[in-house]
Amino acid sequence: MELLLKFKTDSEYETAALGAKIGSLLKPGDIVALEGDLGAGKTHFTGGAARALGIDDYITSPTFTILNEYKGGRIPLYHYDLYRISSYDELTETGFEEYASEQAVIFIEWADRIPEIMRIYKNRITHVKILRRDDISPERRDIEIRRFEP
């Protein structure tokens, strides 16, 4: 069964607040697959979720490092950016499968670049698609959240 929720946000703050609402529902083992263009708000969404998990660190996109680890909250958070990763094999070389087996939450920016993630981890994934709506306002985002329940 698929659960689909749709939201609109009009600021970085609102996008982060929605991330916090989702973050408060996460449990160890959950994976959040983020999809959206550059500047869509994926990192702001992740930052909101991190705060809901009790993580006070400043959340940055791991574009160049591939992975940022945050362990100061009630659940560890691993934040991946797959923009520079071209295959599932290359992702596994980063230790992804080991991180995925831990009692942590994983946020993955550009998850749609590696379709195997959605297939292999389907029952653990919350898929968040963020669409910039510059045609309405530079701050407007349409956000779809999907969760597949067994």
Secondary structure, 3 states (H helix, E strand, C coil): CEEEEEEEECCHHHHHHHHHHHHCCCCCCCEEEEECCCCCCHHHHHHHHHHHCCCCCCCCCCCCCCEEEECCCCCCEEEEECCCCCCHHHHHCCCHHHHHHCCCEEEEECHHHCHHHHHHCHHHEEEEEEEECCCCCCCCEEEEEEEECC
